């Protein structure tokens, strides 16, 4: 995958994540209901939103790191072994910093 295409894919996903994180933040900041049962139910929903938000923040960090690699010209090169990351792997995981072999050994 060429750097320009990778950058477009990463920026698109980044914008999507930022938009969703903004929505999650607004929902978490909403005034809680006064009814105890509604409050309990909403609190469970908030916990799910918080977990989802954390996962999305982690993905956002990986995307920002991948964009930095695009800018430096090192995108698509494994950070561990220095070999090229396969096109197929980058197509599925455009923010991955590791080739298939190194990802398998670090897991």
C-alpha positions in Angstrom: 0.0 0.0 0.0 1.5 3.3 -0.9 1.9 6.0 1.7 -0.7 8.4 0.2 -3.4 5.7 0.3 -2.4 4.6 3.8 -2.5 8.2 5.0 -6.0 8.6 3.6 -7.3 5.4 5.2 -5.7 6.3 8.5 -7.0 9.9 8.5 -10.5 8.7 7.6 -10.5 6.2 10.5 -9.1 8.9 12.8 -11.9 11.3 12.0 -14.4 8.6 12.5 -12.9 7.8 16.0 -12.7 11.4 17.0 -16.3 11.9 16.1 -17.5 8.9 18.0 -15.3 9.8 21.0 -17.0 13.2 21.1 -20.4 11.5 21.2 -19.3 9.2 23.9 -18.0 12.1 26.0 -21.2 14.0 25.6 -23.3 11.0 26.6 -21.1 10.4 29.7 -21.4 14.1 30.6 -25.2 14.1 30.4 -27.2 14.8 33.6 -28.0 11.5 35.3 -31.7 10.6 35.8 -33.2 11.1 39.2 -35.0 7.7 39.3 -32.8 5.1 41.0 -33.6 2.3 38.5 -32.9 4.5 35.5 -29.7 5.7 37.2 -28.5 2.1 37.7 -29.3 1.2 34.2 -27.6 4.3 32.8 -24.5 3.7 35.0 -24.1 0.2 33.4 -24.4 1.9 30.0 -21.8 4.4 31.0 -19.3 1.6 32.0 -19.8 0.1 28.5 -19.2 3.5 26.9 -16.1 4.1 29.0 -14.6 0.8 28.0 -15.5 1.5 24.3 -14.0 4.9 24.6 -10.8 3.5 26.1 -10.5 1.0 23.2 -11.0 3.8 20.7 -8.4 6.0 22.4 -5.9 3.1 22.1 -6.7 2.8 18.4 -6.4 6.5 18.0 -2.9 6.3 19.5 -1.9 3.5 17.1 -3.2 5.6 14.2 -1.3 8.6 15.2 1.9 6.5 15.5 1.2 5.1 12.0 0.7 8.6 10.6 4.0 9.6 12.1 5.6 6.6 10.4 4.0 7.7 7.1 5.5 11.2 7.6 8.9 9.8 8.4 8.9 7.4 5.4 9.0 4.3 7.6 5.4 3.2 7.2 5.1 -0.5 6.2 8.4 -1.4 7.8 8.3 -3.7 10.9 9.5 -1.8 14.0 11.0 -5.0 15.4 12.8 -6.8 12.6 13.0 -4.1 9.9 11.4 -6.2 7.2 8.5 -5.0 5.1 5.0 -5.6 6.4 2.9 -7.5 3.9 0.4 -5.6 1.8 -2.3 -8.0 2.9 -1.6 -7.3 6.6 -1.6 -3.5 6.0 -4.9 -3.7 4.2 -6.5 -5.4 7.2 -4.5 -3.5 9.9 -3.3 -0.2 8.5 -2.1 1.0 11.8 0.0 -2.1 12.6 3.7 -1.5 13.5 4.7 -5.2 13.2 5.0 -7.8 10.5 3.0 -11.0 11.0 5.9 -12.9 12.4 6.9 -10.3 15.0 3.3 -9.8 16.0 2.9 -13.5 16.6 6.0 -13.7 18.8 5.1 -10.6 20.8 1.6 -11.8 21.7 
